[in-house]
Amino acid sequence: MSALMNRGNLFDDFFRDVAPGFYVKPLHGEPLPTPEKIKVDVKESDQMYTVQAEVPGVAKDDIHVALDGNIVTLRAEVKQQDSQAKDEKVLRTERYYGAVSRSFQLPMEIDQSQAKAKYDNGVLTLTLPKKLSGGSQRLVID
């Protein structure tokens, strides 16, 4: 897979050198985020997991969290568009739309009814209580 990515870079470099006028670099510094760009910190205590995920530049309504047993899935819809002033001539306009998601597995199941999520300044914080079983039970031997 990485070989394919390198080939793409070679073609980009070729066209950038041979025909620089035809190669237009995007105005945005970064392309659409990839799953590994959602940086995640997971902390564990006796009662819960705390997950902090960096999702900058995404509106709160465009972030979706799914919990399935001990699997957590984070999904963010990315919508970027360029703005233009009233008296400007548009030479080029770019819009990026897409979604990025990331899933990971925790050691124990999560109590979904008690889970909470908060989004502040580009950081999503999940409070995920562990689903505690009734504990072990000793059997009486007759």
FENKA-V805891 format. One record per backbone hydrogen bond with DSSP energy under -0.5 kcal/mol. NH is the residue of the N-H (numbers start at 1). CO is the residue of the C=O. Records with the same first field share a line. If there is no record, write none. Layout:
BEGIN
NH=CO ; CO
END
This chain:
BEGIN
5=1
6=2
7=3
8=4
9=5
10=6
11=7
12=8
13=9
14=10
15=11
16=12
17=13
18=14
19=15
22=19
23=19
24=22
25=23
37=34
38=35
39=37
41=52
43=50
45=48
49=128
50=43
51=126
52=41
53=124
54=39
55=53 ; 122
58=55
62=59
63=60
64=75
66=73
68=71
70=68
71=68
72=70 ; 104
73=66
74=102
75=64
76=100
77=62
78=76 ; 98
79=77
80=96
82=94
88=85
91=89
96=80
98=78
100=76
102=74
104=72
106=70
110=69
111=129
112=110
114=111
115=111 ; 112
116=127
118=125
120=123
123=120
124=53 ; 122
125=118 ; 123
126=51 ; 124
127=116
128=49 ; 126
129=127
130=47
131=109
132=130
141=139
142=140
END
